[in-house]
Amino acid sequence: MKGKGRIMNILFWNVKNNIKVVPYLPQLCIDNNVNILILSELKNIEPEYVVRRFEDSEVKFVDNLSMPGNRTHLFHSLDTRINKIKDGKYFSAYKLNSNDTLTILISIHLPSRLYRYDNEIGYKCVEIKREIELLEEKFNTNNTIVVGDFNLNPFSEHMVSTVGFNATMSKEIAMKIHRTVDGEKYKYFFNPMWTLHGNINHKVIGSYFYHKNPISYVWNMFDQVIIRPSLIEKFDFNELTLIDRIGDTTLLNKQGIPNVKEFSDHLPLKFQIQ
């Protein structure tokens, strides 16, 4: 990573409403030097209970303005305030001031594929993309991070299309800032998750395993982080990882897939940005 300044280690995990996960969270954050923790599917878990589990650990996390019904909850151990600036049904937006730079952090959990078709999820991408652009205009910044459970793969139509997130796998293309289609300019996101999805050098090759439908990708990368091009130089690609163990405890079952009974059917995603 280039330069010096505050380092943010951000971890996202869809915990599948499993309260068994909570006692493991302090060790998970300590092992990975996490200072911003974003969880989704906490319907049956009180955020205050999560905070209490950290009280006896080496790090102290606070709940950041979680509201009833939020699909994502942000906890952090930073010594500066994180301001929530927008709440939607499927996302929350936060304003971070770090290293004299204003960053917008979007936590997201799009509708489940169990109940919605890709195009229905895609409509939400279009809406949220527009909300992000309005926030960027309001706060005069393009330093935006979007992280969470998209319920889409990196190659899904609304991840890569101009009307969706317009998220490309190519740093070189993303650095062009925008592309023009039919006379309209569309800003790029850069999606680093392609480097993890299907990478045979890694123990796990996706964040979510599902192999029941006739058409199956087997390992999906529903949990993703995408960033605006202005943040590419501040993103540490060596720290982008899917986590499959906490201390000596594996998050996988004997078949090598996420242990949904004891933990979640999703794996945690961690990344670092300065």
C-alpha positions as CSV (number, residue, x, y, z in Angstrom):
1,M,0.0,0.0,0.0
2,K,1.3,3.4,-0.9
3,G,1.7,6.3,1.5
4,K,1.1,6.6,5.2
5,G,-2.0,7.3,7.2
6,R,-4.9,5.5,8.9
7,I,-5.5,2.0,7.6
8,M,-9.0,0.7,7.6
9,N,-9.5,-3.0,7.7
10,I,-13.1,-3.7,6.8
11,L,-14.8,-7.0,7.2
12,F,-18.3,-8.0,6.0
13,W,-20.1,-11.1,7.0
14,N,-23.7,-12.4,6.3
15,V,-24.1,-14.3,9.6
16,K,-27.4,-15.9,8.6
17,N,-29.2,-15.0,11.9
18,N,-27.0,-17.5,13.7
19,I,-26.4,-16.3,17.2
20,K,-23.7,-19.0,17.6
21,V,-21.4,-16.8,15.4
22,V,-21.4,-13.8,17.9
23,P,-18.9,-15.2,20.5
24,Y,-16.4,-15.7,17.6
25,L,-16.5,-12.1,16.4
26,P,-13.9,-10.6,18.8
27,Q,-11.3,-13.2,17.8
28,L,-12.2,-12.8,14.1
29,C,-11.6,-9.1,14.4
30,I,-8.4,-9.4,16.4
31,D,-6.9,-12.0,14.0
32,N,-7.6,-9.8,11.0
33,N,-6.9,-6.3,12.6
34,V,-10.5,-5.3,11.8
35,N,-11.6,-1.9,12.8
36,I,-14.9,-1.7,10.8
37,L,-17.2,-4.7,11.1
38,I,-20.3,-4.9,8.9
39,L,-22.8,-7.7,9.6
40,S,-26.0,-8.6,7.7
41,E,-28.9,-10.9,8.7
42,L,-29.0,-10.0,12.4
43,K,-32.8,-10.3,12.6
44,N,-32.6,-12.6,15.6
45,I,-29.5,-11.0,17.1
46,E,-29.5,-7.8,19.1
47,P,-26.7,-5.4,18.1
48,E,-26.2,-4.7,21.8
49,Y,-25.3,-8.3,22.3
50,V,-22.6,-8.1,19.7
51,V,-21.1,-5.0,21.4
52,R,-21.2,-6.8,24.8
53,R,-19.2,-9.7,23.4
54,F,-16.4,-7.3,22.6
55,E,-16.3,-5.8,26.1
56,D,-14.1,-8.5,27.5
57,S,-11.8,-8.6,24.5
58,E,-8.7,-6.7,23.5
59,V,-10.7,-4.4,21.2
60,K,-13.9,-2.4,21.9
61,F,-16.5,-2.1,19.2
62,V,-19.5,0.2,19.1
63,D,-22.7,-0.1,17.2
64,N,-23.1,2.7,14.7
65,L,-26.6,4.0,14.6
66,S,-28.3,0.7,13.8
67,M,-32.0,1.1,13.3
68,P,-34.7,-1.6,13.6
69,G,-35.2,-3.3,10.2
70,N,-31.7,-2.4,8.9
71,R,-30.4,-5.2,6.6
72,T,-26.8,-4.4,7.6
73,H,-25.3,-3.2,10.8
74,L,-21.9,-1.4,11.2
75,F,-19.7,-1.7,14.2
76,H,-16.3,0.0,14.6
77,S,-13.4,0.5,16.9
78,L,-12.1,3.7,15.4
79,D,-11.5,6.8,17.6
80,T,-13.3,9.0,15.1
81,R,-17.0,9.2,14.4
82,I,-18.6,7.5,11.5
83,N,-21.7,9.4,10.4
84,K,-24.6,7.7,8.8
85,I,-25.9,9.9,5.9
86,K,-28.6,7.7,4.3
87,D,-30.7,4.7,5.0
88,G,-32.5,2.7,2.4
89,K,-34.3,-0.6,2.6
90,Y,-31.4,-2.5,1.1
91,F,-28.4,-0.3,2.0
92,S,-26.9,2.2,4.5
93,A,-24.5,5.0,3.7
94,Y,-21.8,6.3,6.0
95,K,-19.4,9.3,5.7
96,L,-15.8,8.6,6.8
97,N,-13.2,11.3,7.3
98,S,-9.8,9.6,7.2
99,N,-6.4,11.0,6.2
100,D,-8.0,14.3,5.3
101,T,-10.1,12.4,2.7
102,L,-13.9,12.1,2.7
103,T,-15.0,8.6,1.8
104,I,-18.5,7.3,1.4
105,L,-19.0,3.7,2.6
106,I,-22.1,1.9,1.4
107,S,-23.1,-1.3,3.2
108,I,-25.5,-3.4,1.1
109,H,-27.6,-6.5,1.3
110,L,-29.8,-6.9,-1.8
111,P,-32.9,-9.2,-2.0
112,S,-32.4,-12.9,-1.7
113,R,-32.2,-15.0,-4.8
114,L,-34.5,-17.5,-3.1
115,Y,-37.4,-15.0,-3.6
116,R,-36.3,-12.7,-6.5
117,Y,-35.1,-13.2,-10.0
118,D,-31.8,-11.6,-11.2
119,N,-33.6,-8.8,-13.0
120,E,-35.6,-8.0,-9.9
121,I,-32.4,-7.7,-7.9
122,G,-31.0,-5.7,-10.8
123,Y,-33.7,-3.1,-10.5
124,K,-32.5,-2.4,-7.0
125,C,-28.9,-2.0,-8.3
126,V,-30.2,0.7,-10.6
127,E,-31.9,2.5,-7.8
128,I,-29.0,2.2,-5.4
129,K,-26.5,3.3,-8.0
130,R,-28.5,6.5,-8.5
131,E,-28.6,7.1,-4.7
132,I,-24.8,6.7,-4.6
133,E,-24.4,9.2,-7.4
134,L,-26.6,11.7,-5.6
135,L,-24.5,11.3,-2.4
136,E,-21.3,11.8,-4.4
137,E,-22.7,15.0,-5.8
138,K,-23.9,16.2,-2.4
139,F,-20.6,15.6,-0.7
140,N,-18.4,16.4,-3.7
141,T,-16.5,13.2,-3.6
142,N,-15.9,10.1,-5.8
143,N,-14.2,8.1,-3.0
144,T,-16.9,5.5,-2.6
145,I,-16.7,1.9,-1.4
146,V,-19.7,-0.5,-1.7
147,V,-19.5,-3.7,0.2
148,G,-21.9,-6.4,1.2
149,D,-24.1,-9.3,-0.1
150,F,-25.1,-8.3,-3.6
151,N,-26.8,-11.7,-4.3
152,L,-25.2,-11.4,-7.7
153,N,-21.9,-12.7,-9.1
154,P,-19.2,-10.3,-10.4
155,F,-20.2,-11.2,-14.0
156,S,-23.9,-10.7,-13.4
157,E,-25.6,-8.4,-15.8
158,H,-26.4,-5.6,-13.4
159,M,-22.9,-5.7,-11.8
160,V,-21.3,-4.9,-15.2
161,S,-24.0,-3.0,-17.1
162,T,-24.0,0.8,-17.4
163,V,-27.4,1.1,-15.8
164,G,-26.3,-1.1,-12.9
165,F,-23.0,-0.7,-11.0
166,N,-20.8,-0.6,-14.2
167,A,-18.2,-2.5,-12.2
168,T,-15.3,-3.7,-14.3
169,M,-12.6,-6.3,-13.6
170,S,-9.9,-4.1,-15.3
171,K,-8.0,-1.5,-13.4
172,E,-6.9,0.1,-16.6
173,I,-10.4,0.4,-17.9
174,A,-11.7,1.7,-14.5
175,M,-9.0,4.4,-14.5
176,K,-10.7,5.9,-17.5
177,I,-13.3,7.0,-14.9
178,H,-16.3,6.6,-17.1
179,R,-17.5,5.3,-20.4
180,T,-20.0,6.7,-22.9
181,V,-22.8,4.7,-24.3
182,D,-25.5,6.2,-26.6
183,G,-24.2,9.6,-25.7
184,E,-24.5,9.1,-21.9
185,K,-21.6,9.0,-19.5
186,Y,-21.5,6.3,-16.9
187,K,-19.0,6.3,-14.0
188,Y,-17.0,3.1,-13.4
189,F,-16.6,1.0,-10.3
190,F,-13.7,-1.3,-10.1
191,N,-14.4,-4.8,-8.9
192,P,-11.4,-6.7,-7.4
193,M,-13.5,-9.8,-6.6
194,W,-12.7,-11.4,-9.9
195,T,-9.2,-12.2,-8.6
196,L,-10.8,-14.5,-5.9
197,H,-13.6,-16.1,-7.7
198,G,-12.6,-19.4,-9.1
199,N,-8.9,-19.0,-8.1
200,I,-7.6,-22.5,-7.8
201,N,-4.7,-21.4,-5.7
202,H,-7.1,-20.6,-2.8
203,K,-8.8,-23.0,-0.5
204,V,-12.2,-21.5,-1.1
205,I,-13.1,-20.1,-4.5
206,G,-16.2,-18.2,-3.7
207,S,-18.1,-16.8,-0.7
208,Y,-21.2,-18.9,-1.1
209,F,-21.7,-22.5,-2.2
210,Y,-24.8,-23.7,-3.9
211,H,-25.1,-26.7,-6.2
212,K,-28.7,-27.7,-6.4
213,N,-30.1,-26.0,-9.5
214,P,-29.7,-27.5,-13.0
215,I,-27.6,-24.5,-13.9
216,S,-25.0,-24.2,-11.2
217,Y,-21.8,-22.1,-10.8
218,V,-21.1,-24.2,-7.6
219,W,-19.2,-21.5,-5.9
220,N,-20.7,-18.0,-6.1
221,M,-19.2,-14.6,-5.2
222,F,-22.2,-12.9,-3.8
223,D,-20.2,-11.1,-1.1
224,Q,-18.3,-8.3,-2.8
225,V,-16.5,-5.0,-2.5
226,I,-16.4,-2.5,-5.4
227,I,-14.6,0.8,-5.3
228,R,-14.4,4.0,-7.4
229,P,-11.2,4.4,-9.5
230,S,-9.9,7.1,-7.2
231,L,-9.4,4.5,-4.4
232,I,-7.6,1.9,-6.5
233,E,-4.1,3.2,-5.4
234,K,-5.3,3.1,-1.8
235,F,-6.5,-0.5,-2.0
236,D,-4.2,-3.3,-0.7
237,F,-4.9,-6.2,-3.0
238,N,-2.8,-8.5,-0.9
239,E,-5.3,-8.0,2.0
240,L,-8.4,-8.9,0.0
241,T,-9.4,-12.3,1.2
242,L,-12.3,-14.7,2.1
243,I,-11.8,-16.0,5.6
244,D,-12.3,-19.7,6.2
245,R,-11.2,-20.0,9.9
246,I,-11.2,-18.1,13.1
247,G,-8.2,-19.0,15.2
248,D,-8.1,-22.8,15.2
249,T,-11.8,-23.1,14.3
250,T,-12.7,-23.8,10.7
251,L,-15.8,-22.2,9.1
252,L,-16.0,-25.1,6.7
253,N,-17.7,-28.5,7.1
254,K,-16.1,-31.9,6.2
255,Q,-17.1,-31.3,2.6
256,G,-15.0,-28.1,2.5
257,I,-18.0,-25.8,2.1
258,P,-19.4,-23.2,4.5
259,N,-20.7,-24.8,7.7
260,V,-24.2,-23.3,7.8
261,K,-25.2,-25.3,10.9
262,E,-22.5,-23.9,13.2
263,F,-21.8,-20.6,11.4
264,S,-23.2,-19.3,8.1
265,D,-23.6,-20.3,4.5
266,H,-21.5,-17.3,3.6
267,L,-17.9,-16.7,4.4
268,P,-16.5,-13.4,5.7
269,L,-14.9,-11.0,3.3
270,K,-12.1,-8.7,4.4
271,F,-10.2,-5.9,2.7
272,Q,-7.9,-3.1,3.6
273,I,-7.9,0.5,2.4
274,Q,-5.9,3.6,3.4
